[in-house]
Amino acid sequence: MNIFNIQPNFWVYWFAFCGIILGRYFIVAGGTHWLLHLLLGNQLFESWFGNKQQIKAAISEDIKLSTLSAILFALSAACFMGCYQLKLTRVYTHLEVQDLTYLVTSYLGVLMLQDTYFYFMHRLFHQPSFFKHFHKGHHQSRIPTPWTSFAFDPLEAVIQASLLFGITLVIPIHYGVLIALLITMTIWAVGNHLGFQIVPNSRLSRWWGGWCIGSGHHLVHHNRYSKHFGLYFTFWDKLLGTQDDTYELKRLQH
């Protein structure tokens, strides 16, 4: 059965996507937290620079904000399904062998588009007049945890969700690529919010860290709001002078 051929009403879609998005959040963020706790034990809390009660309180607030974000993202997803059934989106399901190059190109292209959109939006939200309305909730935990990955203020959640929805209306994209993008967004968001550097130092990790954003890179942002605004790549931070020189020096020395 093809889920794209099912015709329930908008609120059925919304309810279903609420469950899917929340389930994904608790499985990925919660599973990552559980795995880190299993591997590191009490050292995990020491890595997050706080006592257990403070961390548990921050996690509780992150979960509340993430639940609200899931509700808003589900509204966007339900709108997408409605538009898809009305043939207003550019999402397609057929696949030919000659389309494989475009699948890869569209996937990478959307990642770069998201990264650019996020960088400038994120930097704008850190301006004092915007911060308290759009982004303050995400920074309630000075040291992030996997639970912080989806903790957005409502206005930010709406703006975040609008990008991918807008892309489906403009750019031809295979539904498999769309799913791959959603998986990438989820894993990358959780990975960036571990609160400490987890990848062992190596030539590969130094190369990767020079081009792509990871937990160590993003942790700098949660401690220094004027640095490291990117989502996936370090390109815009380097080009526009928001890459932290101290972080870069330490990364290259290790």
Secondary structure, 3 states (H helix, E strand, C coil): CCHHHCCCCHHHHHHHHHHHHHHHHHHHHHHHHHHHHHHHCHHHHHHCCCCHHHHHHHHHHHHHHHHHHHHHHHHHHHHHHHHHHCCCCCEECCCCHHHHHHHHHHHHHHHHHHHHHHHHHHHHHCCHHHHHHHCHHHHCCCCCCHHHHHCCCHHHHHHHHHHHHHHHHHCCEEHHHHHHHHHHHHHHHHHHCCCCCCCCCCHHHHHHHHHECCHHHHHHHHHCCCCCCCCCECHHHHHCCCCCHHHHHHHHHC
